[in-house]
Amino acid sequence: MNASGIVITIGSTLLSGASASAAGASEFEPPVRLEAAGKPIDVEIGHAAPYVYDFDGDGKRDLLVGQFGGGKLRIYRNEGTNAAPTYGEPQWFMAGDAVATVPAG
């Protein structure tokens, strides 16, 4: 779930952002398949872990997608607006000159 209540599908992984009603109950919106650079967003080996955050400090919420495969993080910069995001080509999160990873096991 993310703070903006965005509902996203990444590959075959469905994630629903819940918005709390006045009574405190959760309501779920239908899923939306997100695209980046005109292609559906997908990850290696599944277990996508998306998060919406202004990664580059430009005031627009970018999409960060962690994946189990290789323990890597993709950054999709928002080329649109917060109200109507458009995501560009992904970039790997880097540690110096290498792609940053979190080992599993």
N, CA, C and O atoms as CSV, one atom per row, in Angstrom:
chain,resi,resn,atom,element,x,y,z
A,1,MET,N,N,0.852,-1.177,0.000
A,1,MET,CA,C,0.000,0.000,0.000
A,1,MET,C,C,0.888,1.227,0.000
A,1,MET,O,O,1.950,1.228,0.622
A,2,ASN,N,N,0.457,2.282,-0.701
A,2,ASN,CA,C,1.242,3.509,-0.702
A,2,ASN,C,C,0.389,4.664,-0.218
A,2,ASN,O,O,-0.838,4.567,-0.182
A,3,ALA,N,N,1.028,5.740,0.148
A,3,ALA,CA,C,0.342,6.865,0.766
A,3,ALA,C,C,-0.643,7.556,-0.154
A,3,ALA,O,O,-1.585,8.186,0.326
A,4,SER,N,N,-0.456,7.459,-1.460
A,4,SER,CA,C,-1.337,8.169,-2.382
A,4,SER,C,C,-2.590,7.389,-2.723
A,4,SER,O,O,-3.454,7.915,-3.426
A,5,GLY,N,N,-2.728,6.144,-2.250
A,5,GLY,CA,C,-3.896,5.345,-2.556
A,5,GLY,C,C,-3.896,4.828,-3.979
A,5,GLY,O,O,-4.945,4.405,-4.465
A,6,ILE,N,N,-2.767,4.844,-4.671
A,6,ILE,CA,C,-2.665,4.359,-6.041
A,6,ILE,C,C,-2.755,2.840,-6.029
A,6,ILE,O,O,-2.159,2.182,-5.176
A,7,VAL,N,N,-3.499,2.290,-6.973
A,7,VAL,CA,C,-3.607,0.855,-7.115
A,7,VAL,C,C,-2.813,0.468,-8.347
A,7,VAL,O,O,-3.043,1.011,-9.428
A,8,ILE,N,N,-1.887,-0.458,-8.201
A,8,ILE,CA,C,-1.037,-0.796,-9.328
A,8,ILE,C,C,-0.908,-2.295,-9.500
A,8,ILE,O,O,-1.001,-3.056,-8.537
A,9,THR,N,N,-0.696,-2.704,-10.719
A,9,THR,CA,C,-0.368,-4.083,-11.033
A,9,THR,C,C,1.007,-4.065,-11.657
A,9,THR,O,O,1.234,-3.350,-12.633
A,10,ILE,N,N,1.919,-4.830,-11.119
A,10,ILE,CA,C,3.258,-4.927,-11.679
A,10,ILE,C,C,3.444,-6.384,-12.060
A,10,ILE,O,O,3.453,-7.266,-11.201
A,11,GLY,N,N,3.593,-6.633,-13.361
A,11,GLY,CA,C,3.641,-8.006,-13.837
A,11,GLY,C,C,2.357,-8.692,-13.445
A,11,GLY,O,O,1.275,-8.221,-13.794
A,12,SER,N,N,2.450,-9.788,-12.730
A,12,SER,CA,C,1.250,-10.481,-12.278
A,12,SER,C,C,0.962,-10.192,-10.816
A,12,SER,O,O,0.089,-10.823,-10.221
A,13,THR,N,N,1.688,-9.239,-10.226
A,13,THR,CA,C,1.504,-8.902,-8.821
A,13,THR,C,C,0.525,-7.750,-8.687
A,13,THR,O,O,0.749,-6.679,-9.251
A,14,LEU,N,N,-0.543,-7.951,-7.957
A,14,LEU,CA,C,-1.560,-6.929,-7.749
A,14,LEU,C,C,-1.341,-6.297,-6.389
A,14,LEU,O,O,-1.211,-6.992,-5.382
A,15,LEU,N,N,-1.302,-4.976,-6.367
A,15,LEU,CA,C,-1.161,-4.241,-5.119
A,15,LEU,C,C,-2.273,-3.219,-5.039
A,15,LEU,O,O,-2.494,-2.470,-5.991
A,16,SER,N,N,-2.972,-3.176,-3.932
A,16,SER,CA,C,-4.085,-2.246,-3.800
A,16,SER,C,C,-3.810,-1.262,-2.680
A,16,SER,O,O,-3.525,-1.658,-1.549
A,17,GLY,N,N,-3.897,0.015,-2.997
A,17,GLY,CA,C,-3.778,1.051,-1.987
A,17,GLY,C,C,-5.158,1.299,-1.402
A,17,GLY,O,O,-6.108,1.520,-2.153
A,18,ALA,N,N,-5.288,1.271,-0.132
A,18,ALA,CA,C,-6.583,1.447,0.514
A,18,ALA,C,C,-6.737,2.880,0.975
A,18,ALA,O,O,-5.785,3.486,1.467
A,19,SER,N,N,-7.919,3.417,0.821
A,19,SER,CA,C,-8.211,4.747,1.352
A,19,SER,C,C,-9.207,4.586,2.481
A,19,SER,O,O,-10.226,3.911,2.329
A,20,ALA,N,N,-8.919,5.193,3.591
A,20,ALA,CA,C,-9.781,5.049,4.755
A,20,ALA,C,C,-10.994,5.957,4.628
A,20,ALA,O,O,-10.869,7.130,4.277
A,21,SER,N,N,-12.150,5.413,4.913
A,21,SER,CA,C,-13.368,6.215,4.889
A,21,SER,C,C,-13.514,6.916,6.233
A,21,SER,O,O,-12.725,6.696,7.151
A,22,ALA,N,N,-14.521,7.754,6.333
A,22,ALA,CA,C,-14.751,8.491,7.587
A,22,ALA,C,C,-14.969,7.526,8.739
A,22,ALA,O,O,-14.622,7.836,9.879
A,23,ALA,N,N,-15.546,6.347,8.454
A,23,ALA,CA,C,-15.804,5.362,9.501
A,23,ALA,C,C,-14.572,4.514,9.807
A,23,ALA,O,O,-14.592,3.711,10.740
A,24,GLY,N,N,-13.501,4.684,9.032
A,24,GLY,CA,C,-12.280,3.944,9.273
A,24,GLY,C,C,-12.179,2.657,8.480
A,24,GLY,O,O,-11.179,1.951,8.603
A,25,ALA,N,N,-13.188,2.319,7.660
A,25,ALA,CA,C,-13.144,1.095,6.858
A,25,ALA,C,C,-12.246,1.313,5.644
A,25,ALA,O,O,-12.058,2.445,5.198
A,26,SER,N,N,-11.701,0.240,5.120
A,26,SER,CA,C,-10.859,0.308,3.929
A,26,SER,C,C,-11.686,-0.008,2.694
A,26,SER,O,O,-12.532,-0.902,2.711
A,27,GLU,N,N,-11.434,0.732,1.625
A,27,GLU,CA,C,-12.077,0.490,0.345
A,27,GLU,C,C,-10.971,0.288,-0.673
A,27,GLU,O,O,-9.956,0.983,-0.642
A,28,PHE,N,N,-11.167,-0.670,-1.584
A,28,PHE,CA,C,-10.153,-0.962,-2.581
A,28,PHE,C,C,-10.630,-0.530,-3.950
A,28,PHE,O,O,-11.791,-0.732,-4.308
A,29,GLU,N,N,-9.734,0.062,-4.710
A,29,GLU,CA,C,-9.998,0.481,-6.072
A,29,GLU,C,C,-9.627,-0.660,-7.005
A,29,GLU,O,O,-8.842,-1.529,-6.625
A,30,PRO,N,N,-10.171,-0.681,-8.219
A,30,PRO,CA,C,-9.766,-1.727,-9.163
A,30,PRO,C,C,-8.310,-1.530,-9.577
A,30,PRO,O,O,-7.809,-0.406,-9.561
A,31,PRO,N,N,-7.625,-2.621,-9.951
A,31,PRO,CA,C,-6.206,-2.516,-10.328
A,31,PRO,C,C,-6.022,-1.755,-11.628
A,31,PRO,O,O,-6.907,-1.714,-12.482
A,32,VAL,N,N,-4.846,-1.154,-11.753
A,32,VAL,CA,C,-4.451,-0.424,-12.958
A,32,VAL,C,C,-3.077,-0.931,-13.354
A,32,VAL,O,O,-2.169,-0.962,-12.523
A,33,ARG,N,N,-2.905,-1.332,-14.617
A,33,ARG,CA,C,-1.584,-1.775,-15.076
A,33,ARG,C,C,-0.771,-0.539,-15.436
A,33,ARG,O,O,-1.152,0.229,-16.320
A,34,LEU,N,N,0.343,-0.353,-14.751
A,34,LEU,CA,C,1.218,0.785,-15.015
A,34,LEU,C,C,2.176,0.474,-16.141
A,34,LEU,O,O,2.605,-0.667,-16.318
A,35,GLU,N,N,2.505,1.497,-16.896
A,35,GLU,CA,C,3.478,1.374,-17.966
A,35,GLU,C,C,4.601,2.374,-17.739
A,35,GLU,O,O,4.429,3.405,-17.089
A,36,ALA,N,N,5.741,2.038,-18.291
A,36,ALA,CA,C,6.898,2.939,-18.301
A,36,ALA,C,C,7.463,2.902,-19.706
A,36,ALA,O,O,7.747,1.833,-20.246
A,37,ALA,N,N,7.623,4.071,-20.289
A,37,ALA,CA,C,8.138,4.184,-21.656
A,37,ALA,C,C,7.312,3.347,-22.627
A,37,ALA,O,O,7.850,2.756,-23.563
A,38,GLY,N,N,5.992,3.303,-22.395
A,38,GLY,CA,C,5.071,2.619,-23.303
A,38,GLY,C,C,4.992,1.111,-23.154
A,38,GLY,O,O,4.334,0.459,-23.965
A,39,LYS,N,N,5.644,0.524,-22.140
A,39,LYS,CA,C,5.621,-0.921,-21.928
A,39,LYS,C,C,5.151,-1.224,-20.508
A,39,LYS,O,O,5.460,-0.468,-19.586
A,40,PRO,N,N,4.397,-2.332,-20.312
A,40,PRO,CA,C,3.991,-2.703,-18.952
A,40,PRO,C,C,5.205,-2.913,-18.052
A,40,PRO,O,O,6.219,-3.465,-18.480
A,41,ILE,N,N,5.092,-2.474,-16.820
A,41,ILE,CA,C,6.170,-2.655,-15.847
A,41,ILE,C,C,6.134,-4.088,-15.337
A,41,ILE,O,O,5.073,-4.592,-14.970
A,42,ASP,N,N,7.278,-4.739,-15.313
A,42,ASP,CA,C,7.396,-6.109,-14.842
A,42,ASP,C,C,8.735,-6.248,-14.132
A,42,ASP,O,O,9.619,-5.408,-14.294
A,43,VAL,N,N,8.882,-7.309,-13.345
A,43,VAL,CA,C,10.138,-7.554,-12.633
A,43,VAL,C,C,10.586,-8.991,-12.842
A,43,VAL,O,O,9.790,-9.847,-13.227
A,44,GLU,N,N,11.869,-9.255,-12.587
A,44,GLU,CA,C,12.407,-10.604,-12.677
A,44,GLU,C,C,12.009,-11.398,-11.445
A,44,GLU,O,O,12.087,-10.883,-10.330
A,45,ILE,N,N,11.590,-12.620,-11.623
A,45,ILE,CA,C,11.293,-13.575,-10.557
A,45,ILE,C,C,10.185,-13.090,-9.614
A,45,ILE,O,O,10.016,-13.665,-8.538
A,46,GLY,N,N,9.448,-12.078,-9.973
A,46,GLY,CA,C,8.291,-11.664,-9.178
A,46,GLY,C,C,8.608,-11.054,-7.839
A,46,GLY,O,O,9.695,-10.518,-7.625
A,47,HIS,N,N,7.657,-11.139,-6.945
A,47,HIS,CA,C,7.739,-10.548,-5.610
A,47,HIS,C,C,8.054,-9.056,-5.694
A,47,HIS,O,O,8.951,-8.571,-5.006
A,48,ALA,N,N,7.320,-8.332,-6.532
A,48,ALA,CA,C,7.549,-6.893,-6.692
A,48,ALA,C,C,7.244,-6.163,-5.391
A,48,ALA,O,O,6.322,-6.527,-4.660
A,49,ALA,N,N,8.016,-5.149,-5.120
A,49,ALA,CA,C,7.823,-4.321,-3.930
A,49,ALA,C,C,7.832,-2.859,-4.367
A,49,ALA,O,O,8.873,-2.205,-4.306
A,50,PRO,N,N,6.663,-2.328,-4.815
A,50,PRO,CA,C,6.624,-0.945,-5.292
A,50,PRO,C,C,6.460,0.059,-4.158
A,50,PRO,O,O,5.911,-0.245,-3.099
A,51,TYR,N,N,6.947,1.244,-4.414
A,51,TYR,CA,C,6.826,2.348,-3.470
A,51,TYR,C,C,6.834,3.646,-4.269
A,51,TYR,O,O,7.642,3.803,-5.184
A,52,VAL,N,N,5.954,4.565,-3.936
A,52,VAL,CA,C,5.887,5.855,-4.616
A,52,VAL,C,C,6.536,6.899,-3.714
A,52,VAL,O,O,6.124,7.088,-2.569
A,53,TYR,N,N,7.570,7.583,-4.249
A,53,TYR,CA,C,8.363,8.518,-3.450
A,53,TYR,C,C,9.072,9.493,-4.383
A,53,TYR,O,O,9.485,9.112,-5.479
A,54,ASP,N,N,9.215,10.730,-3.964
A,54,ASP,CA,C,9.954,11.720,-4.760
A,54,ASP,C,C,11.444,11.449,-4.604
A,54,ASP,O,O,12.113,12.081,-3.786
A,55,PHE,N,N,11.955,10.524,-5.376
A,55,PHE,CA,C,13.333,10.053,-5.263
A,55,PHE,C,C,14.353,11.129,-5.615
A,55,PHE,O,O,15.385,11.242,-4.953
A,56,ASP,N,N,14.076,11.923,-6.652
A,56,ASP,CA,C,15.069,12.891,-7.133
A,56,ASP,C,C,14.820,14.317,-6.658
A,56,ASP,O,O,15.521,15.232,-7.090
A,57,GLY,N,N,13.840,14.533,-5.778
A,57,GLY,CA,C,13.617,15.842,-5.172
A,57,GLY,C,C,13.032,16.892,-6.091
A,57,GLY,O,O,13.158,18.085,-5.818
A,58,ASP,N,N,12.383,16.473,-7.193
A,58,ASP,CA,C,11.805,17.456,-8.124
A,58,ASP,C,C,10.335,17.773,-7.839
A,58,ASP,O,O,9.696,18.497,-8.602
A,59,GLY,N,N,9.800,17.231,-6.741
A,59,GLY,CA,C,8.408,17.492,-6.371
A,59,GLY,C,C,7.416,16.524,-6.982
A,59,GLY,O,O,6.225,16.598,-6.679
A,60,LYS,N,N,7.870,15.613,-7.838
A,60,LYS,CA,C,6.998,14.616,-8.459
A,60,LYS,C,C,7.324,13.242,-7.891
A,60,LYS,O,O,8.489,12.860,-7.788
A,61,ARG,N,N,6.265,12.496,-7.519
A,61,ARG,CA,C,6.463,11.168,-6.935
A,61,ARG,C,C,6.897,10.173,-8.018
A,61,ARG,O,O,6.186,9.955,-8.999
A,62,ASP,N,N,8.059,9.586,-7.823
A,62,ASP,CA,C,8.607,8.582,-8.717
A,62,ASP,C,C,8.176,7.201,-8.214
A,62,ASP,O,O,7.757,7.051,-7.066
A,63,LEU,N,N,8.283,6.200,-9.084
A,63,LEU,CA,C,7.939,4.836,-8.717
A,63,LEU,C,C,9.223,4.045,-8.507
A,63,LEU,O,O,10.055,3.950,-9.410
A,64,LEU,N,N,9.384,3.478,-7.312
A,64,LEU,CA,C,10.524,2.626,-6.995
A,64,LEU,C,C,9.988,1.203,-6.907
A,64,LEU,O,O,8.996,0.950,-6.224
A,65,VAL,N,N,10.644,0.277,-7.597
A,65,VAL,CA,C,10.174,-1.105,-7.606
A,65,VAL,C,C,11.323,-2.033,-7.252
A,65,VAL,O,O,12.254,-2.217,-8.034
A,66,GLY,N,N,11.244,-2.616,-6.059
A,66,GLY,CA,C,12.209,-3.620,-5.646
A,66,GLY,C,C,11.774,-4.971,-6.186
A,66,GLY,O,O,10.586,-5.213,-6.399
A,67,GLN,N,N,12.734,-5.838,-6.404
A,67,GLN,CA,C,12.401,-7.165,-6.907
A,67,GLN,C,C,13.212,-8.216,-6.181
A,67,GLN,O,O,14.341,-7.966,-5.758
A,68,PHE,N,N,12.627,-9.392,-6.040
A,68,PHE,CA,C,13.325,-10.512,-5.410
A,68,PHE,C,C,14.505,-10.957,-6.277
A,68,PHE,O,O,15.586,-11.235,-5.758
A,69,GLY,N,N,14.298,-11.026,-7.596
A,69,GLY,CA,C,15.346,-11.465,-8.517
A,69,GLY,C,C,16.564,-10.566,-8.441
A,69,GLY,O,O,16.526,-9.430,-8.914
A,70,GLY,N,N,17.627,-11.051,-7.862
A,70,GLY,CA,C,18.865,-10.282,-7.750
A,70,GLY,C,C,18.866,-9.256,-6.637
A,70,GLY,O,O,19.885,-8.606,-6.403
A,71,GLY,N,N,17.733,-9.090,-5.932
A,71,GLY,CA,C,17.667,-8.128,-4.834
A,71,GLY,C,C,17.939,-6.704,-5.275
A,71,GLY,O,O,18.613,-5.945,-4.579
A,72,LYS,N,N,17.402,-6.339,-6.458
A,72,LYS,CA,C,17.698,-5.026,-7.042
A,72,LYS,C,C,16.490,-4.094,-6.954
A,72,LYS,O,O,15.366,-4.534,-6.715
A,73,LEU,N,N,16.742,-2.806,-7.151
A,73,LEU,CA,C,15.714,-1.769,-7.103
A,73,LEU,C,C,15.737,-0.979,-8.401
A,73,LEU,O,O,16.778,-0.461,-8.804
A,74,ARG,N,N,14.570,-0.889,-9.061
A,74,ARG,CA,C,14.431,-0.074,-10.273
A,74,ARG,C,C,13.796,1.260,-9.902
A,74,ARG,O,O,12.908,1.332,-9.053
A,75,ILE,N,N,14.270,2.308,-10.558
A,75,ILE,CA,C,13.729,3.648,-10.341
A,75,ILE,C,C,13.077,4.098,-11.642
A,75,ILE,O,O,13.728,4.175,-12.685
A,76,TYR,N,N,11.779,4.395,-11.565
A,76,TYR,CA,C,11.034,4.922,-12.702
A,76,TYR,C,C,10.720,6.380,-12.382
A,76,TYR,O,O,9.847,6.657,-11.561
A,77,ARG,N,N,11.417,7.305,-13.016
A,77,ARG,CA,C,11.197,8.728,-12.739
A,77,ARG,C,C,9.876,9.183,-13.358
A,77,ARG,O,O,9.532,8.810,-14.479
A,78,ASN,N,N,9.154,9.991,-12.601
A,78,ASN,CA,C,7.866,10.518,-13.045
A,78,ASN,C,C,8.113,11.683,-13.998
A,78,ASN,O,O,8.614,12.732,-13.594
A,79,GLU,N,N,7.758,11.491,-15.260
A,79,GLU,CA,C,7.914,12.530,-16.272
A,79,GLU,C,C,6.623,13.308,-16.475
A,79,GLU,O,O,6.567,14.228,-17.292
A,80,GLY,N,N,5.583,12.939,-15.731
A,80,GLY,CA,C,4.296,13.628,-15.807
A,80,GLY,C,C,4.113,14.517,-14.589
A,80,GLY,O,O,4.997,15.296,-14.232
A,81,THR,N,N,2.953,14.388,-13.955
A,81,THR,CA,C,2.639,15.139,-12.742
A,81,THR,C,C,2.239,14.148,-11.657
A,81,THR,O,O,2.074,12.960,-11.934
A,82,ASN,N,N,2.082,14.623,-10.432
A,82,ASN,CA,C,1.609,13.742,-9.366
A,82,ASN,C,C,0.184,13.285,-9.630
A,82,ASN,O,O,-0.171,12.151,-9.307
A,83,ALA,N,N,-0.646,14.159,-10.220
A,83,ALA,CA,C,-2.034,13.798,-10.516
A,83,ALA,C,C,-2.134,12.840,-11.704
A,83,ALA,O,O,-3.042,12.011,-11.753
A,84,ALA,N,N,-1.215,12.946,-12.654
A,84,ALA,CA,C,-1.210,12.090,-13.853
A,84,ALA,C,C,0.227,11.667,-14.137
A,84,ALA,O,O,0.862,12.191,-15.052
A,85,PRO,N,N,0.749,10.706,-13.343
A,85,PRO,CA,C,2.145,10.308,-13.520
A,85,PRO,C,C,2.377,9.592,-14.846
A,85,PRO,O,O,1.521,8.852,-15.330
A,86,THR,N,N,3.546,9.828,-15.416
A,86,THR,CA,C,4.036,9.127,-16.599
A,86,THR,C,C,5.456,8.717,-16.274
A,86,THR,O,O,6.291,9.558,-15.943
A,87,TYR,N,N,5.732,7.423,-16.368
A,87,TYR,CA,C,7.040,6.929,-15.951
A,87,TYR,C,C,7.928,6.655,-17.152
A,87,TYR,O,O,7.478,6.109,-18.160
A,88,GLY,N,N,9.201,7.041,-17.036
A,88,GLY,CA,C,10.180,6.846,-18.102
A,88,GLY,C,C,10.869,5.500,-17.980
A,88,GLY,O,O,10.469,4.650,-17.184
A,89,GLU,N,N,11.904,5.319,-18.775
A,89,GLU,CA,C,12.707,4.089,-18.747
A,89,GLU,C,C,13.263,3.876,-17.337
A,89,GLU,O,O,13.646,4.837,-16.669
A,90,PRO,N,N,13.308,2.625,-16.884
A,90,PRO,CA,C,13.848,2.372,-15.542
A,90,PRO,C,C,15.359,2.523,-15.494
A,90,PRO,O,O,16.062,2.341,-16.488
A,91,GLN,N,N,15.826,2.859,-14.314
A,91,GLN,CA,C,17.256,2.896,-14.028
A,91,GLN,C,C,17.469,2.082,-12.768
A,91,GLN,O,O,16.649,2.129,-11.850
A,92,TRP,N,N,18.549,1.345,-12.714
A,92,TRP,CA,C,18.864,0.596,-11.503
A,92,TRP,C,C,19.379,1.549,-10.427
A,92,TRP,O,O,20.049,2.536,-10.731
A,93,PHE,N,N,19.064,1.252,-9.184
A,93,PHE,CA,C,19.638,1.972,-8.056
A,93,PHE,C,C,21.100,1.553,-7.963
A,93,PHE,O,O,21.412,0.363,-7.907
A,94,MET,N,N,21.980,2.528,-7.947
A,94,MET,CA,C,23.409,2.256,-8.018
A,94,MET,C,C,24.105,2.511,-6.675
A,94,MET,O,O,23.680,3.354,-5.886
A,95,ALA,N,N,25.177,1.766,-6.442
A,95,ALA,CA,C,26.083,1.975,-5.309
A,95,ALA,C,C,27.462,2.185,-5.922
A,95,ALA,O,O,28.165,1.223,-6.232
A,96,GLY,N,N,27.840,3.444,-6.094
A,96,GLY,CA,C,29.078,3.742,-6.816
A,96,GLY,C,C,28.879,3.424,-8.284
A,96,GLY,O,O,27.952,3.935,-8.912
A,97,ASP,N,N,29.733,2.592,-8.831
A,97,ASP,CA,C,29.660,2.211,-10.245
A,97,ASP,C,C,28.925,0.896,-10.466
A,97,ASP,O,O,28.834,0.436,-11.604
A,98,ALA,N,N,28.397,0.278,-9.411
A,98,ALA,CA,C,27.750,-1.030,-9.530
A,98,ALA,C,C,26.269,-0.931,-9.163
A,98,ALA,O,O,25.859,-0.068,-8.387
A,99,VAL,N,N,25.484,-1.836,-9.739
A,99,VAL,CA,C,24.078,-1.939,-9.356
A,99,VAL,C,C,24.008,-2.433,-7.917
A,99,VAL,O,O,24.606,-3.455,-7.578
A,100,ALA,N,N,23.281,-1.712,-7.072
A,100,ALA,CA,C,23.150,-2.091,-5.670
A,100,ALA,C,C,22.250,-3.321,-5.559
A,100,ALA,O,O,21.252,-3.429,-6.272
A,101,THR,N,N,22.605,-4.249,-4.664
A,101,THR,CA,C,21.795,-5.440,-4.445
A,101,THR,C,C,21.691,-5.738,-2.966
A,101,THR,O,O,22.538,-5.349,-2.162
A,102,VAL,N,N,20.618,-6.445,-2.634
A,102,VAL,CA,C,20.432,-6.966,-1.279
A,102,VAL,C,C,20.374,-8.482,-1.419
A,102,VAL,O,O,19.391,-9.010,-1.939
A,103,PRO,N,N,21.410,-9.200,-0.966
A,103,PRO,CA,C,21.436,-10.647,-1.154
A,103,PRO,C,C,20.325,-11.355,-0.379
A,103,PRO,O,O,19.942,-10.929,0.711
A,104,ALA,N,N,19.820,-12.436,-0.956
A,104,ALA,CA,C,18.806,-13.257,-0.289
A,104,ALA,C,C,19.453,-14.537,0.212
A,104,ALA,O,O,20.428,-15.028,-0.356
A,105,GLY,N,N,18.889,-15.064,1.286
A,105,GLY,CA,C,19.356,-16.371,1.770
A,105,GLY,C,C,20.238,-16.232,2.878
A,105,GLY,O,O,20.724,-17.230,3.409
